[in-house]
């Protein structure tokens, strides 16, 4: 597996990176294990000093950090700045709240002979994270923040197309005062990933990525009887009911489909609109796509950046062609995108039938699937007719009813009048083939701790 920075705006490879050797990898694991034995004994205040300082460094040098995702995977520079701030807010959130989240819990008992029982939260050791390219800092922060504050240490194999972002995050924690081995970046191969998961020094595995990668990593972790969490793909449904505010619905549907160039697990990929307002919604949504301006992601006037790589762009174009070959119709608003660079033409696919091979596939980029629903019940049925179950949204002016509809949608997260998104205090996770486990919020810090019961019995 080659690690390289290739600018998707020009498709020029700017720098390549040497993969880690087996001996060096073994030394990194040794260092991480040794560091865990001391890091676990640090007080919450001592850990907070490091994690909180990392958040401050991110904010103080936000432009420096933001430049790398834009260079490596084409993210709009303003969105890179937003991601740096989001990562900092996650680190601050756990620095400020970890001690409360992991406070010992007394177990009430009515039996005087049962003594006093308390459940404590112990760190479990070295955690291994396999992380994707689409949010190069946010993904790392939501793994590192809670687990470093819990007393674990973290080793990360980041995506091969964002090696500079990966290295920058490791340097961040060293500058913040973390000891060597508390946060370790490794340019590991697929074979080495399996070896790390099998290593007895590693006690838990967290992956964000594709279904295939998740299945492989979960199987390997299961063989070793190690806890794992998976955040995999999504095909989020955005439902627009007949009473929805169309101005708001269209504006937020465009954001939900196009944020990060549509390369988000919780992007609004399937737009499901009740027939009564479907034509008007589709007209306005198409007009919004037509206004996009493709160009350099560093240019503040650009609203449509390239995808993360030429291969990603080619794969998405091929998926669109497959949909059309099997009966889907396509709407192509706006001017043609540039031929140079990893650009994909924004499109809307309609009439995607249940037997179309792409019906249950994830479209990672600026292509929306549009479905008409006769009524609310059919809209919910279409939304649930997916092997994925990550996020979703419902648009209606009756917010109480929107919450009732949200209860019927089979996903890990549903937002009313906003596409699915993320904040430090909101639990993030899915169901079905979108994975298992929770990140962020209090739930995120509870995944990789040992809930240990201590029962003190009376002596007499």
C-alpha positions as CSV (number, residue, x, y, z in Angstrom):
1,X,0.0,0.0,0.0
2,X,1.6,3.2,-1.1
3,X,1.2,6.4,0.9
4,X,1.3,9.6,-1.2
5,X,0.0,13.1,-1.5
6,X,-1.7,13.6,-4.8
7,X,-3.5,16.9,-5.3
8,X,-6.8,15.9,-6.9
9,X,-7.3,19.3,-8.4
10,X,-4.3,18.7,-10.7
11,X,-3.8,15.0,-10.2
12,X,-0.1,15.6,-9.6
13,X,1.7,13.5,-7.0
14,X,3.5,15.9,-4.8
15,X,5.2,13.6,-2.3
16,X,5.5,9.9,-1.4
17,X,6.1,8.3,2.0
18,X,7.9,5.1,3.0
19,X,5.7,2.5,4.7
20,X,6.7,1.3,8.2
21,X,8.9,-1.7,8.4
22,X,8.0,-4.7,10.5
23,X,10.7,-4.2,13.0
24,X,9.8,-0.5,13.4
25,X,6.1,-1.4,13.8
26,X,7.0,-3.9,16.5
27,X,9.0,-1.2,18.3
28,X,6.0,1.2,18.0
29,X,3.7,-1.3,19.6
30,X,6.3,-1.9,22.4
31,X,6.5,1.8,23.0
32,X,2.7,2.2,23.0
33,X,2.3,-0.6,25.5
34,X,5.1,0.8,27.8
35,X,3.5,4.3,27.6
36,X,0.1,2.9,28.5
37,X,1.4,1.6,31.8
38,X,2.3,5.1,32.9
39,X,-0.4,7.1,31.0
40,X,-3.2,5.0,32.7
41,X,-1.9,6.3,36.1
42,X,-2.1,9.9,35.1
43,X,-4.9,12.0,36.7
44,X,-7.7,13.4,34.6
45,X,-6.2,16.8,35.2
46,X,-2.8,15.7,33.8
47,X,-4.5,14.1,30.7
48,X,-6.6,17.2,30.3
49,X,-3.6,19.4,30.2
50,X,-2.3,17.5,27.1
51,X,-5.6,17.1,25.3
52,X,-6.7,20.6,26.0
53,X,-3.4,22.0,24.8
54,X,-3.8,20.0,21.5
55,X,-7.1,21.7,21.0
56,X,-5.5,25.1,21.6
57,X,-2.7,24.4,19.1
58,X,-5.3,23.4,16.4
59,X,-7.1,26.7,16.8
60,X,-3.9,28.8,17.0
61,X,-2.6,27.3,13.8
62,X,-5.8,26.5,12.1
63,X,-4.7,27.7,8.6
64,X,-1.6,25.6,8.7
65,X,-3.6,22.5,9.6
66,X,-6.5,23.3,7.2
67,X,-4.1,23.5,4.2
68,X,-3.3,19.8,4.3
69,X,-6.8,18.2,3.7
70,X,-7.4,20.7,0.9
71,X,-4.1,19.7,-0.7
72,X,-4.4,16.0,-0.2
73,X,-8.1,15.2,-0.7
74,X,-9.5,18.3,-2.3
75,X,-11.7,19.6,0.5
76,X,-12.9,23.2,0.1
77,X,-10.5,25.2,2.2
78,X,-13.3,26.9,4.2
79,X,-14.6,23.4,5.0
80,X,-11.1,22.3,6.1
81,X,-11.0,25.3,8.5
82,X,-14.4,24.2,9.8
83,X,-13.1,20.6,10.3
84,X,-10.1,21.9,12.3
85,X,-12.4,23.8,14.6
86,X,-14.7,20.7,14.9
87,X,-11.7,18.5,15.8
88,X,-10.6,21.1,18.5
89,X,-14.1,21.2,19.9
90,X,-14.1,17.4,20.3
91,X,-10.8,17.4,22.1
92,X,-12.0,20.2,24.4
93,X,-15.3,18.4,25.0
94,X,-13.6,15.2,26.3
95,X,-10.9,17.2,28.2
96,X,-13.7,19.0,30.1
97,X,-16.1,16.1,30.6
98,X,-14.2,12.8,30.8
99,X,-13.8,12.8,34.6
100,X,-17.6,13.2,35.1
101,X,-18.4,10.6,32.4
102,X,-16.2,8.0,33.9
103,X,-16.9,8.8,37.6
104,X,-17.4,5.6,39.8
105,X,-21.1,4.6,39.9
106,X,-22.5,3.2,43.2
107,X,-24.8,0.2,42.8
108,X,-27.8,0.5,45.1
109,X,-28.8,-2.6,47.0
110,X,-31.5,-3.4,49.6
111,X,-29.6,-6.3,51.0
112,X,-27.4,-5.2,54.0
113,X,-25.3,-8.3,53.6
114,X,-24.3,-7.4,50.1
115,X,-21.9,-4.7,51.2
116,X,-21.0,-1.7,49.1
117,X,-20.8,-2.1,45.4
118,X,-19.3,0.4,42.9
119,X,-18.5,0.2,39.2
120,X,-15.3,1.9,38.0
121,X,-14.1,2.5,34.5
122,X,-10.6,1.3,33.8
123,X,-8.7,1.9,30.5
124,X,-8.0,-1.3,28.6
125,X,-4.7,-0.6,26.8
126,X,-3.5,0.1,23.3
127,X,-6.2,0.8,20.8
128,X,-5.8,0.5,17.0
129,X,-7.7,2.8,14.7
130,X,-8.2,2.4,11.0
131,X,-9.4,5.7,9.6
132,X,-10.6,7.1,6.3
133,X,-9.6,10.1,4.2
134,X,-12.8,12.1,4.0
135,X,-12.4,13.9,7.3
136,X,-8.7,13.6,8.1
137,X,-8.8,15.4,11.4
138,X,-12.3,14.9,12.7
139,X,-12.1,11.1,12.5
140,X,-8.9,11.2,14.5
141,X,-10.2,13.6,17.1
142,X,-13.2,11.5,17.9
143,X,-11.0,8.4,18.4
144,X,-8.1,10.1,20.3
145,X,-10.0,12.6,22.4
146,X,-12.2,10.2,24.5
147,X,-9.7,7.4,24.6
148,X,-6.7,9.4,25.7
149,X,-8.8,11.0,28.4
150,X,-9.9,7.5,29.5
151,X,-6.3,6.5,30.0
152,X,-5.9,4.4,26.8
153,X,-3.3,5.0,24.2
154,X,-4.0,5.1,20.5
155,X,-2.2,3.8,17.3
156,X,-3.7,4.9,14.0
157,X,-3.4,3.6,10.4
158,X,-4.8,6.5,8.4
159,X,-5.9,6.4,4.7
160,X,-3.0,6.2,2.3
161,X,-4.0,9.4,0.4
162,X,-3.7,11.7,3.5
163,X,-0.3,10.9,4.8
164,X,0.6,14.5,5.6
165,X,-2.6,15.1,7.6
166,X,-1.9,11.9,9.5
167,X,1.6,12.9,10.4
168,X,0.4,16.4,11.4
169,X,-2.0,14.9,14.0
170,X,0.7,12.8,15.5
171,X,3.0,15.9,15.8
172,X,0.1,17.8,17.3
173,X,0.0,15.5,20.3
174,X,3.7,15.5,20.7
175,X,3.8,19.3,20.7
176,X,0.9,19.2,23.2
177,X,3.1,17.2,25.6
178,X,1.9,13.7,25.1
179,X,4.6,11.1,25.7
180,X,5.9,9.1,22.8
181,X,3.5,6.2,22.3
182,X,0.4,7.9,23.5
183,X,-0.7,8.7,20.0
184,X,1.2,6.9,17.2
185,X,0.7,7.2,13.4
186,X,1.8,4.2,11.3
187,X,2.0,4.0,7.5
188,X,1.0,0.3,7.7
189,X,0.2,-2.1,4.9
190,X,-2.9,-4.3,4.8
191,X,-0.9,-7.3,5.9
192,X,0.5,-5.2,8.8
193,X,-3.0,-4.1,9.8
194,X,-3.9,-7.8,10.3
195,X,-0.7,-8.3,12.3
196,X,-1.4,-5.3,14.6
197,X,-5.0,-6.5,15.2
198,X,-3.6,-10.0,16.1
199,X,-0.9,-8.6,18.4
200,X,-1.8,-9.3,22.1
201,X,-0.6,-5.8,23.1
202,X,-3.6,-4.3,21.2
203,X,-6.8,-4.5,23.2
204,X,-9.4,-2.9,20.9
205,X,-10.0,-1.9,17.3
206,X,-12.0,1.1,15.9
207,X,-12.6,1.4,12.1
208,X,-14.4,4.0,10.0
209,X,-14.5,3.0,6.4
210,X,-16.2,0.8,3.8
211,X,-18.3,-2.3,4.3
212,X,-15.5,-4.5,2.9
213,X,-12.9,-3.1,5.2
214,X,-15.3,-3.3,8.2
215,X,-16.1,-6.9,7.6
216,X,-12.4,-7.8,7.3
217,X,-11.4,-5.9,10.4
218,X,-14.3,-7.1,12.5
219,X,-13.7,-10.7,11.5
220,X,-10.0,-10.4,12.5
221,X,-10.8,-8.7,15.8
222,X,-13.5,-11.3,16.5
223,X,-11.0,-14.1,16.0
224,X,-8.8,-12.5,18.7
225,X,-11.8,-11.8,21.0
226,X,-11.1,-8.1,20.9
227,X,-13.7,-5.3,21.2
228,X,-14.3,-3.4,18.0
229,X,-16.4,-0.5,16.8
230,X,-17.4,0.0,13.1
231,X,-18.7,3.1,11.4
232,X,-19.3,2.1,7.8
233,X,-21.1,3.4,4.8
234,X,-24.5,5.1,4.7
235,X,-27.2,5.9,2.2
236,X,-29.1,8.4,4.2
237,X,-32.6,9.3,3.3
238,X,-33.8,12.9,3.4
239,X,-37.6,12.8,3.5
240,X,-39.6,15.9,2.5
241,X,-43.2,15.8,3.7
242,X,-46.0,17.7,2.0
243,X,-46.1,20.5,4.7
244,X,-42.4,21.1,4.6
245,X,-40.9,24.6,4.1
246,X,-39.5,24.1,0.6
247,X,-37.1,27.0,0.8
248,X,-35.5,25.5,3.9
249,X,-35.8,21.9,2.6
250,X,-34.0,22.7,-0.7
251,X,-31.3,24.8,0.9
252,X,-30.5,22.1,3.5
253,X,-30.8,19.2,1.0
254,X,-28.2,20.9,-1.2
255,X,-25.9,21.3,1.8
256,X,-26.6,17.7,2.9
257,X,-25.8,16.3,-0.5
258,X,-22.8,18.6,-1.3
259,X,-21.0,19.1,2.0
260,X,-17.4,17.7,1.6
261,X,-18.3,17.3,-2.1
262,X,-20.9,14.7,-1.1
263,X,-18.1,12.5,0.4
264,X,-19.6,11.9,3.8
265,X,-21.1,8.7,5.3
266,X,-24.1,10.8,6.6
267,X,-24.6,12.8,3.4
268,X,-28.2,13.1,2.2
269,X,-27.8,10.5,-0.6
270,X,-31.5,9.6,-1.2
271,X,-33.9,12.4,-1.5
272,X,-37.5,11.2,-0.9
273,X,-40.2,13.7,-1.5
274,X,-44.0,13.3,-1.1
275,X,-45.7,13.6,-4.5
276,X,-47.6,16.7,-3.7
277,X,-44.4,18.8,-3.6
278,X,-42.1,16.6,-5.6
279,X,-42.1,18.6,-8.9
280,X,-41.4,21.9,-7.2
281,X,-38.7,20.5,-4.9
282,X,-37.0,18.9,-7.9
283,X,-37.0,22.1,-9.9
284,X,-35.5,24.1,-7.1
285,X,-33.0,21.4,-6.2
286,X,-31.8,21.2,-9.8
287,X,-31.5,25.0,-10.0
288,X,-29.3,24.9,-6.9
289,X,-27.0,22.3,-8.5
290,X,-26.8,24.4,-11.6
291,X,-25.3,27.3,-9.6
292,X,-22.3,25.3,-8.4
293,X,-18.9,26.6,-9.5
294,X,-16.2,24.0,-10.0
295,X,-12.6,25.0,-9.4
296,X,-9.6,25.2,-7.1
297,X,-10.7,24.2,-3.6
298,X,-8.4,26.9,-2.2
299,X,-10.4,29.6,-4.1
300,X,-13.1,31.1,-1.9
301,X,-15.4,31.3,-5.0
302,X,-15.3,27.6,-5.6
303,X,-18.4,25.7,-4.5
304,X,-17.7,22.4,-6.2
305,X,-14.3,20.9,-5.5
306,X,-12.8,17.8,-7.0
307,X,-13.3,14.4,-5.4
308,X,-10.6,12.9,-3.2
309,X,-8.9,11.1,-6.1
310,X,-9.3,10.3,-9.8
311,X,-10.1,6.7,-9.0
312,X,-12.9,7.9,-6.7
313,X,-14.3,10.1,-9.5
314,X,-14.1,7.3,-12.0
315,X,-15.8,4.9,-9.7
316,X,-18.7,7.3,-9.1
317,X,-19.1,8.1,-12.9
318,X,-19.2,4.3,-13.5
319,X,-21.9,3.9,-10.9
320,X,-24.0,6.6,-12.6
321,X,-23.6,4.8,-16.0
322,X,-24.6,1.5,-14.4
323,X,-27.8,3.1,-13.0
324,X,-28.7,4.6,-16.4
325,X,-28.0,1.3,-18.2
326,X,-30.6,-0.4,-16.0
327,X,-33.3,2.2,-16.5
328,X,-32.6,5.2,-14.4
329,X,-33.1,8.7,-15.8
330,X,-30.5,11.4,-15.3
331,X,-30.8,15.2,-14.8
332,X,-27.6,17.1,-15.4
333,X,-27.8,20.7,-14.3
334,X,-25.2,23.3,-14.8
335,X,-22.0,23.7,-16.8
336,X,-19.7,20.8,-17.6
337,X,-17.0,20.3,-14.9
338,X,-13.3,20.7,-15.8
339,X,-11.7,17.8,-17.6
340,X,-8.5,18.2,-15.6
341,X,-8.7,17.0,-12.0
342,X,-10.9,14.6,-10.2
343,X,-14.1,16.4,-10.8
344,X,-17.5,14.7,-11.1
345,X,-20.5,16.3,-12.8
346,X,-23.4,16.9,-10.3
347,X,-26.4,14.9,-11.3
348,X,-29.8,13.7,-10.1
349,X,-30.8,10.1,-10.8
350,X,-34.6,9.5,-11.0
351,X,-36.7,6.4,-11.7
352,X,-34.2,4.2,-9.9
353,X,-36.2,1.0,-9.6
354,X,-35.9,-1.6,-6.8
355,X,-34.3,-4.1,-9.3
356,X,-31.6,-1.6,-10.4
357,X,-28.2,-2.9,-9.3
358,X,-27.3,0.5,-7.8
359,X,-30.5,0.8,-5.7
360,X,-28.7,-0.2,-2.5
361,X,-25.3,1.2,-3.3
362,X,-23.6,4.2,-1.7
363,X,-23.0,7.2,-4.0
364,X,-20.0,9.0,-2.6
365,X,-20.0,12.4,-4.3
366,X,-22.3,15.0,-5.9
367,X,-24.9,12.7,-7.3
368,X,-28.4,12.5,-5.7
369,X,-31.0,9.7,-6.0
370,X,-34.5,11.2,-6.2
371,X,-37.6,9.2,-5.2
372,X,-41.2,10.2,-5.3
373,X,-43.5,8.9,-2.6
374,X,-47.2,8.8,-2.8
375,X,-47.5,9.7,0.9
376,X,-45.7,9.7,4.2
377,X,-46.0,5.9,4.7
378,X,-44.4,5.2,1.4
379,X,-41.6,7.7,2.1
380,X,-40.8,5.8,5.3
381,X,-40.9,2.5,3.5
382,X,-38.5,3.7,0.8
383,X,-36.2,5.2,3.5
384,X,-36.1,1.8,5.4
385,X,-35.6,-0.2,2.2
386,X,-31.8,-0.1,2.5
387,X,-29.1,-2.4,4.0
388,X,-27.6,0.8,5.5
389,X,-28.8,2.5,8.7
390,X,-26.5,5.4,9.6
391,X,-28.4,8.7,9.5
392,X,-31.4,10.3,8.0
393,X,-33.7,13.4,8.2
394,X,-37.3,14.5,8.0
395,X,-38.5,17.9,6.8
396,X,-41.9,19.1,8.1
397,X,-43.3,22.3,9.7
398,X,-44.9,20.1,12.3
399,X,-41.8,19.3,14.4
400,X,-43.7,17.0,16.8
401,X,-44.9,14.9,14.0
402,X,-41.5,15.0,12.4
403,X,-40.1,13.4,15.6
404,X,-42.8,10.7,15.4
405,X,-41.8,10.0,11.8
406,X,-38.1,9.9,12.9
407,X,-39.0,7.1,15.3
408,X,-40.1,5.0,12.3
409,X,-36.8,5.3,10.4
410,X,-34.4,2.4,10.9
411,X,-31.1,4.3,11.5
412,X,-28.7,5.2,14.2
413,X,-29.5,9.0,13.9
414,X,-32.4,11.0,12.5
415,X,-32.6,14.8,12.4
416,X,-35.7,16.8,11.9
417,X,-35.4,19.8,9.5
418,X,-31.7,19.3,9.1
419,X,-29.5,16.7,7.3
420,X,-27.6,14.4,9.6
421,X,-24.5,15.9,11.0
422,X,-22.2,15.8,14.0
423,X,-21.4,17.6,17.2
424,X,-19.2,16.5,20.1
425,X,-22.1,16.0,22.5
426,X,-24.3,14.0,20.0
427,X,-23.9,10.2,19.9
428,X,-22.8,9.0,16.4
429,X,-23.3,5.5,15.2
430,X,-25.4,3.3,13.0
431,X,-27.2,0.0,12.6
432,X,-27.6,-2.7,10.0
433,X,-24.7,-2.7,7.6
434,X,-23.6,0.8,8.7
435,X,-21.8,-0.8,11.6
436,X,-22.0,-0.9,15.4
437,X,-20.8,1.0,18.4
438,X,-21.0,4.7,19.3
439,X,-18.7,7.6,19.0
440,X,-18.9,11.1,20.5
441,X,-21.0,12.2,23.4
442,X,-20.7,10.3,26.7
443,X,-21.4,7.1,24.8
444,X,-18.2,7.4,22.9
445,X,-15.9,7.3,25.9
446,X,-17.6,4.2,27.3
447,X,-16.8,1.9,24.4
448,X,-13.2,1.0,25.3
449,X,-13.2,1.0,29.1
450,X,-13.5,-2.0,31.5
451,X,-16.6,-1.6,33.6
452,X,-15.2,-3.2,36.7
453,X,-17.3,-4.0,39.8
454,X,-15.7,-3.6,43.2
455,X,-17.9,-5.1,45.9
456,X,-16.7,-4.5,49.5
457,X,-18.4,-7.0,51.9
458,X,-18.8,-6.4,55.6
459,X,-16.3,-8.2,57.8
460,X,-18.6,-9.2,60.5
